Amino acid sequence: MRTKSFIVLVFTLFGSVHLFGQESRKEICVDFRVGKSTLDTAYVNNAERLAEIVSFLGSVKNDGALDLVEVSFCGSASPEGSAGINRRLAEERRAAVENYVRRCISLPDSIVTRCDATIAWERLACLAEQSDRCCAMSPNTRTMTKGF
């Protein structure tokens, strides 16, 4: 039986291309076990998602035509449980991913932002909609990626 999980972190990157003045946004979600804030790279697709974050940041930093203007770390928890516990859990999860990424790649403090969202209502609605449509979805369909 598969352990219940909830996407709890949205890692958002904002970059701009000098030549075209365009901005792009990319979101990558990382899973945590219910009620836990320990980052487990063996859980679901976390190793691939974290590698994608680090790889993407490295490629943007090394591309002379791109500027990385903001990296936002956002933590959240499912709506079950008390608001206080969810706030603490969301903050610990956000910090776990931010610390992991910043150990792998250097980011200036001036471009790092942190979101305050505790409950990922939009993500919960998406998961509910997906479960209503199909019960045999690939775990990869749960990754939120926007832009790029």
C-alpha positions, 0 to 999 in steps of 0.5 A: 500500500502506498504511503499517503503523501502531499506535495509541500514545497514549491520551488520557484525560479524567475529568470529574465533573458536580456535579448528579448526582455522575457521573464520565465517561471518554473515550479518544481514540487518536492514530496514529504511524508505526512507529518514529517519535515525530513527531506527524503531523497529516496521518497517518490521522485524527490531525487530527480526533482532536486537534481532538476532544481540544481541542474536548472540553477547551474545552467541558468547561472552559466548562461551569459544571456540569462539573469537569475533574478529570484529564487523562491522557496515555499513550504506548505502542509495539507489542511488536516491538523492545527494551523500552528502545527501546519505553520511549523511543518511548512516552515521546516519543510521549506528550510529543508529544501532551501538548505539542500539546494544552497549546499549544492549551489551558491545563491546570493541572499539578494535573490532568495525569497521565502513564501508564507503559504502554509496550506497548498490549497491550489495543489490540493484541488489539483490532486483531488481533480486528478484522483477523480479522473484517474486512479492509475496515474503515474507519479510524474503527473503530480509534479507541478511545472509552469513556464519554460 
